[in-house]
Amino acid sequence: MASIEERVHQIIEKELGVNPEQITPEASFIEDLGADSLDTVELVMAFEEEFGMEISDEDAEKLTTVQGVVEYLKANAE
Amino acid sequence: MDRRVVVTGIGLISPVGNTREECWDALLAGRGGVGPITHFDASDFSVKIAGEVKDFDPGPVLDRKEQRRTDRYAQFALVAAEEAMADAGLLEDKPDGDRVGVIIGSGIGGMNTFEENHSALVGRGPSRVSPFFVPMMIGDIASGLVSIRHGLRGPNYGVVSACATGAHAVIDSALQIKAGRADIMLCGGAEATVCPMAIAGFGNMKALSTRNDDPARASRPFDKDRDGFIVSEGAGVLVVEEWEHARARGARVYAELLGAGATGDAHHITAPDPSGRGASMAMAMALREGGVAPEQVDYVNAHGTSTPYNDRVETAAMRSFFGGHAEALKISSTKSMTGHLLGAAGGLEAGITALVVDRDRIPPTINLENPDPECDLDYVPNASIEHPVGVAISTSLGFGGHNTVLLLAKAPDKR
């Protein structure tokens, strides 16, 4: 089973159409990876699907970087 | 002074080809694109055939991320628009974006996107509906996307009139140019409804051919054994332009759009008025606007859907309007090869008719093995012909009684 990082990277690559090299821990979805507001909503939905969980709007707002997401999922996903 | 409108670019995607020239070559060769449905499992459907675009690759125009947020119908529009712009020389020679508009219509819009998201809603709940659902699905987004891609800031919207949609888009675009709101317009239609809802819906209306065992011979306009139309997908996008503007930049002109007719049947939601009055009136309107007499028309690209009603009524309308000249007309239904592209048909067929006028070659009506006695005009059966075409019309008639006729003539610099 792939690690949380690998699964998150795969989703980001697929949703945002970016290359793996661009997906660094500090990369911001909006500033660095070309996501707009609709992309970030869909990204969060994809994380919810993959990790079988609900992410509140409040929490979702804070998920702005790759590392932020990985840490959140490590803390909250089963 | 009256502004004149000419066609300076054509982009086509259909079941017979993914580019203008691929389509044209196939049409002249009498090669059809109707086959068994592969886009979804149609084994439980009464209709198992359609006109699908083969090996569509939006890659050169849309990157992976853009593809994910663009419904197939809009992808067709974008790729056809790209070809039309390139054809008109407008990619290398960028026009003033403020003077270029886009009107690309669709009969139904993003039906695939609707189906996917509706399944997600019903199966997994409202939070599973994509934030892109609305902007992917709406029937006007193709125009928006094309304008975004090319920086076009002129009049920008979609039009809807079922099977007449693409033609109405061309008509509106000519009006915008004549009103001076734009010098160039990208116009036409796009449709991608080879999907379960559409095939089930049209099938249950008994409007579609059920010749599932012989799809290549299913679309047979004007033939005695026709049994309905074929749902097809694709796009037809034209660049129409003010004539002096085209001349000044040395653009190649395919044809002049001399006039258009647009009427309503006021009869029935799907069946055409059996008198053909609405269609004949649209022909009269177009010719009156273009200052052309009926005897000057050489070619008709018919609506010719291959339904029992349409083909008979349309023949009656042509006889009624053209009188004695009807028998001298060359008429063909390219739907015999492409199937019915619904909202895209008017755009595709305007493009085909412009090519006919430019190249003096007429694609056939294929599968015309036993003409219906009530369809007794010259439909250029089965083989294309070389024939001088000075003036042509393209007819599109939509569910709801929307009638359109586009009148095209040789380019002003070729007369």
Interface residues (C-beta under 8 A of the other chain):
Chain A: E15 L16 G17 V18 G34 L38 D39 V41 E42 M45 E48 E49 E54
Chain B: D63 R64 K65 E66 R68 R69 S127 R128 S130 P131 F132 P135
